[in-house]
Amino acid sequence: MPYAIITKKTFRTKNVARTEKLKKKLDRDLLPEEVIYDTTTSIKYFCVIRPNSSDYEVRTTKIAKEAIFYTEKELPMVKYRLKGKNYSVIDVKTNEEIERAPAIISINAETIADVPCLNQ
């Protein structure tokens, strides 16, 4: 199964044209919740060239056809080369996220309440 290493960034920008059109249509200034925003997600692929060699190279690309996909056998070395970076490992065929580094840790309030406090 081929795997890709990606980063996702989401940008939220004000849609000036649509906001101004709505402003003219209503003939008043818009409230903050009425302003129209566009959300854009940018995906970049991390490509580690020659990950098993000491002179490896890390490149990024936005084009999927230019990206390098890895097998399960190559993933541990590629992850080692990308240490310290934020990325996600996805299955190329299903676009399903397999792993995220650094891992997201979620702690809920109930878990914290059950832990006894040492300072008392």
JOLIN-V923619 format. One record per pair of residues at least 4 apart in sequence whose C-alpha atoms are under 8 Angstrom apart, sorted by the first residue. I is the first residue (numbers start at 1). GAP is how many residues later the second one is. Records with the same first field share a line. If there is no record, write none. Layout:
# JOLIN-V923619
I = GAP + GAP
This chain:
# JOLIN-V923619
1 = 70 + 71 + 90 + 91 + 92
2 = 67 + 68 + 69 + 70 + 89 + 90 + 91
3 = 66 + 67 + 68 + 69 + 86 + 87 + 88 + 89
4 = 41 + 42 + 63 + 64 + 65 + 66 + 85 + 86 + 87 + 88
5 = 40 + 41 + 42 + 64 + 82 + 83 + 84 + 85
6 = 37 + 38 + 39 + 40 + 81 + 82 + 83 + 84
7 = 36 + 37 + 38 + 39 + 79 + 80 + 81
8 = 33 + 34 + 35 + 36
9 = 32 + 33 + 34
10 = 29 + 30 + 31 + 32
11 = 28 + 29 + 30 + 31
12 = 25 + 26 + 27 + 28
13 = 24 + 25 + 26
14 = 5 + 21 + 22 + 23 + 24
15 = 4 + 21 + 22 + 23
16 = 4 + 20
17 = 4
18 = 4 + 18
19 = 4 + 16 + 17
20 = 4
21 = 4
22 = 4
23 = 4 + 5 + 6 + 7
24 = 4
30 = 4 + 5
31 = 4
43 = 19
44 = 16 + 17 + 18 + 19
45 = 15 + 16 + 17 + 18 + 19 + 22
46 = 12 + 13 + 14 + 15 + 21 + 22
47 = 11 + 12 + 13 + 14 + 20 + 21 + 22
48 = 8 + 9 + 10 + 11 + 20 + 30 + 33
49 = 7 + 8 + 9 + 10
50 = 5 + 6 + 7
51 = 5 + 6 + 26 + 27 + 30
52 = 4 + 25
60 = 7
61 = 5 + 6
63 = 4
69 = 23
70 = 4 + 5
71 = 4
72 = 4
74 = 4
75 = 4
76 = 4
77 = 4
78 = 4
79 = 4
85 = 16 + 17
86 = 14 + 15 + 16
87 = 13 + 14 + 15
88 = 9 + 10 + 11 + 12 + 13
89 = 8 + 9 + 10 + 11
90 = 5 + 6 + 7 + 8 + 9
91 = 4 + 5 + 6 + 7
92 = 4
99 = 4
100 = 4
107 = 4 + 5
108 = 4
109 = 4
110 = 4
111 = 4
